[in-house]
Amino acid sequence: MPTEPQVFALLRHLIENRDRVVSRDEIFEVIWKDRIVSDAALSSRIKAARAAIGDDGSR
C-alpha cells in the first residue's frame, strides 16, 4: 500500500530525530511549512504513519 507524501515525511522526520522528543509545533513546521492546519490533520497523519509501520496501538 503506497504511503502519502506527508505520512512519509512524518515517518522520515521522526526516524531522523529518534534521539530526542519532536514537538507538535516542529512537526507542523516540517510537514506543512507555513500553512495553517488543524490538530485533526496531524492526528490523521500519525494514525496513517502508525498503520504504515504496523503499529495498532495494542502495546
trRosetta pair geometry for C-beta under 8 A, 3 or more apart (Angstrom, degrees):
i j d omega theta_ij theta_ji phi_ij phi_ji
1 52 7.7 -133 87 -114 107 74
3 7 5.0 -124 -179 89 95 118
3 8 4.8 117 115 -62 121 93
3 11 7.5 -32 178 7 153 140
3 48 7.6 133 -147 152 81 108
3 52 5.2 47 -104 -121 117 141
4 7 4.5 87 60 8 86 107
4 8 6.9 -156 89 -7 42 87
4 45 7.8 -107 78 -122 126 84
4 48 6.5 -1 26 150 116 155
5 8 5.6 -56 -145 38 31 112
5 9 6.2 32 156 -20 66 106
6 9 5.5 -51 -144 37 33 113
6 10 6.3 37 153 -22 64 103
6 31 5.4 69 -154 -165 93 110
6 32 7.9 29 -130 -68 123 73
6 45 5.5 -82 127 -118 110 128
7 10 5.6 -51 -149 34 31 113
7 11 6.5 31 153 -16 64 104
7 45 5.5 -162 -90 -156 69 80
7 48 4.5 -85 -105 111 136 120
7 49 5.1 -172 -161 -72 88 75
7 52 6.2 135 154 -28 128 146
8 11 5.8 -54 -148 38 32 110
8 12 6.1 33 154 -20 65 109
9 12 5.6 -54 -145 38 29 114
9 13 6.2 29 157 -19 65 107
9 30 6.8 -178 154 139 110 97
9 31 5.5 141 103 -112 125 78
10 13 5.9 -56 -146 36 28 108
10 14 6.3 23 157 -15 64 109
10 27 6.7 37 -126 -153 93 107
10 30 7.9 128 -98 100 54 117
10 31 5.8 12 -72 -87 86 129
10 45 5.3 139 -35 153 158 118
10 46 7.1 -129 166 -83 152 55
10 49 5.2 -97 98 -73 123 141
11 14 5.9 -60 -147 39 29 108
11 15 6.2 26 157 -17 66 109
11 49 5.1 177 -65 -143 91 110
11 52 6.7 -81 -65 84 145 140
11 53 7.2 153 -124 -45 127 118
12 15 5.9 -59 -146 38 27 108
12 16 6.1 24 158 -16 65 111
13 16 5.8 -57 -143 40 28 109
13 17 6.2 -5 165 11 64 115
13 22 6.8 114 136 -140 102 157
13 27 7.0 149 101 -116 147 71
13 30 5.1 90 -106 142 155 158
13 31 7.5 -104 0 -58 151 86
14 17 6.4 -76 -141 56 24 89
14 18 6.6 62 153 -78 62 74
14 22 6.1 -114 -108 13 68 153
14 49 7.6 95 13 174 146 151
15 18 5.7 -8 -154 -44 33 112
17 20 5.7 -62 175 54 90 91
17 22 5.2 96 103 -73 137 113
22 26 5.4 -120 -173 81 79 132
22 27 6.1 89 142 -57 112 93
23 26 4.4 100 59 3 84 102
23 27 7.1 -145 98 -5 48 83
24 27 5.7 -54 -153 34 33 112
24 28 6.5 34 150 -19 65 103
24 42 6.8 43 -153 -171 93 166
25 28 5.6 -51 -149 34 35 113
25 29 6.4 33 153 -18 66 105
26 29 5.7 -56 -149 37 32 110
26 30 6.1 26 156 -16 68 109
27 30 5.9 -58 -142 40 29 107
27 31 5.8 7 168 -2 68 116
27 42 6.4 89 113 -134 130 118
28 31 6.5 -67 -134 48 20 95
28 32 5.5 -38 -170 40 62 114
28 37 6.9 -169 -139 51 98 101
28 42 6.8 -54 -77 -78 83 125
29 32 7.4 -63 -101 59 10 72
29 33 6.8 41 -168 -118 49 25
31 42 7.9 137 59 -106 150 80
31 45 6.9 74 -161 169 161 173
32 35 4.5 -102 171 61 100 100
32 36 8.0 136 142 -65 137 7
32 37 5.1 -127 -119 2 163 128
32 41 7.6 64 -71 120 140 142
37 41 4.1 -56 163 42 121 156
37 42 7.2 132 110 -37 116 80
38 41 5.1 118 61 -5 70 94
38 42 7.7 -132 106 5 51 83
39 42 5.5 -52 -158 38 45 112
39 43 6.2 49 145 -23 72 105
40 43 5.4 -51 -145 37 35 115
40 44 6.3 35 156 -20 66 103
41 44 6.0 -54 -149 34 29 109
41 45 6.6 26 153 -15 63 106
42 45 5.8 -59 -150 38 32 109
42 46 6.3 32 154 -18 67 106
43 46 5.7 -55 -147 37 31 110
43 47 6.3 33 154 -20 65 106
44 47 5.6 -50 -146 36 33 114
44 48 6.4 32 154 -17 64 106
45 48 5.6 -53 -146 39 32 111
45 49 6.2 36 152 -22 65 105
46 49 5.6 -52 -145 35 32 112
46 50 6.4 34 154 -19 64 103
47 50 5.9 -54 -150 35 29 111
47 51 6.5 29 151 -18 63 106
48 51 5.5 -53 -148 37 34 113
48 52 6.3 39 152 -26 65 104
49 52 5.5 -50 -148 30 32 115
49 53 6.8 9 159 -1 64 105
50 53 6.4 -71 -152 46 30 94
50 55 4.2 -88 -164 75 84 106
50 56 7.5 138 149 -81 109 20
50 57 6.7 27 173 -49 149 90
51 54 7.6 39 -174 -74 31 24
51 55 7.5 -89 -60 54 23 66
51 56 8.0 59 -103 -90 61 61
